[in-house]
Amino acid sequence: MAKMDEEGGHHVNWKDGRVSGAVYHGGEDMQKVIVAAFERYCVSNPLHPDVFPAVRKMEAEIVAMCLKMYNNPNGAGVTTSGGTESIIMAVKTYRDWARVTKGITEPEMIIPISAHAAFDKGAEYMGIKVHTIPVNPETRQVDIKRVRRAINPNTMLLVGSAVNFPDGCQDDIVALGKLASKHKIGLHVDCCLGSFIMPFLEEAGFSVQPFDFRVEGVTSISCDTHKYGFAPKGNSVVMYKDAQLRRFQYYVNPDWTGGVYASPSIAGSRPGALIAGTWAAMQYMGHSGYLESCKSIVTAAKTIAHRIRTEVTELRVLGNPPASVVAFAAAPGSSLNVLEVGDKMSKRGWHLNAVTNPAAVHIAVTRLTVPVVDQLIADLKDAIGEAKLSPSGNGTMMTLYGLGQSSPVGPTMVGHVAEAFLDTLYKA
Ligand SMILES: Cc1ncc(COP(=O)(O)O)c(C=O)c1O
């Protein structure tokens, strides 16, 4: 197994910084801190706080630190296994809240087309109807007028991202907050990807639009400690405006034969080691560490955006991304197929993400990307030259989320291929 990781072959080497997102820190020092925490809390389980009191305290402190970062020190939250679970839990919370407080039995939610697939997943699991609203093609922000028109008596929740996955742009959270307040419904801001970048932008000297609990109408926020918080994979935080709203997330069964059962989120037993690893990573980084990482990562992302805008006329940057993600599509009037450029980048060792509406390629800058920005731009120019010189006519870069690599499969087959792909993951 170790050889599979070390010896190259077809897999991508994440350590050289050419992978979009996926591994957010990768430093030896951080790895040692996390492993030390794992070792000490290897078998711990927060389902039993009486047996593992330190794990309970660490989880509470992770949540408290995130609430402080997002300017709601008196709010409430829980840790989960990742951004997707945080979002699914929020959807469940609003479903139960809407039923109890508003009598809504056929709940609906309104999400931007740029919102993460986890919202659709949560809605499918929880039986919620979803209205998907387009974004403004220039700003990439959700069309507020259309959100307003979609609101009806069954609406329980609005969603905005800060920032979204496809193009790294931020919705107009203030406008969404006004709508949510007016209609007395929830507004969830997805800061899973924005995580430990968004809250530090202002102090780092970058401009940023309001996005946190200070915005009137924001009732919950998801923040992934396992992205720019540099925690080990498997940790995220979902935060609520107050403890009362969090109650709707809990599952409590007082009549179970095995005893009174109460758990905060989907899992029963949970890995205390991940909580310890997350807590250790956060202590190790501290405010100043996160501030510095925000400065270097966002400077790199803004450099990429600026250099594409000024040096690469065949491409255009989507919207005005405020944080760490930059997406680029073919410039208006250009015959360039951007997915083909993505293919050529893959050949040069890059693992970028292909996104749709419009076809574009994105990179989520991590600490590993910071030193290879010049190489990215050079390779991009090279890849465009090659794509123009020998256009195949169809970029085959896979838009299957999480794969992001070349594949000869067209979009119509993607659904079947995605299922087959998942099957394959379990072939021993
Ligand atoms: C904006 C956004 N929300 C949610 C998620 C889901 O996070 P996870 O993959 O940790 O479940 C992601 C992941 O990339 C994301 O970018």
The ligand as an SDF file (V2000), in Angstrom:
LIG
                    3D

 16 16  0  0  0  0  0  0  0  0999 V2000
  -18.8440   25.3660   -0.7790 C   0  0  0  0  0  0  0  0  0  0  0  0
  -18.7620   23.9600   -0.2720 C   0  0  0  0  0  0  0  0  0  0  0  0
  -19.7280   23.4880    0.5350 N   0  0  0  0  0  0  0  0  0  0  0  0
  -19.7160   22.2200    1.0010 C   0  0  0  0  0  0  0  0  0  0  0  0
  -18.7050   21.3570    0.6790 C   0  0  0  0  0  0  0  0  0  0  0  0
  -18.7650   19.9290    1.1650 C   0  0  0  0  0  0  0  0  0  0  0  0
  -17.6900   19.6350    1.9690 O   0  0  0  0  0  0  0  0  0  0  0  0
  -17.2120   18.1250    2.2470 P   0  0  0  0  0  0  0  0  0  0  0  0
  -16.5380   17.6600    1.0080 O   0  0  0  0  0  0  0  0  0  0  0  0
  -16.2930   18.3030    3.4060 O   0  0  0  0  0  0  0  0  0  0  0  0
  -18.3800   17.3130    2.5840 O   0  0  0  0  0  0  0  0  0  0  0  0
  -17.6710   21.8090   -0.1580 C   0  0  0  0  0  0  0  0  0  0  0  0
  -16.5720   20.9160   -0.5490 C   0  0  0  0  0  0  0  0  0  0  0  0
  -15.7630   21.2110   -1.3750 O   0  0  0  0  0  0  0  0  0  0  0  0
  -17.7060   23.1340   -0.6430 C   0  0  0  0  0  0  0  0  0  0  0  0
  -16.7560   23.5940   -1.4770 O   0  0  0  0  0  0  0  0  0  0  0  0
  1  2  1  0
  2  3  1  0
  2 15  2  0
  3  4  2  0
  4  5  1  0
  5  6  1  0
  5 12  2  0
  6  7  1  0
  7  8  1  0
  8  9  2  0
  8 10  1  0
  8 11  1  0
 12 13  1  0
 12 15  1  0
 13 14  2  0
 15 16  1  0
M  END
$$$$
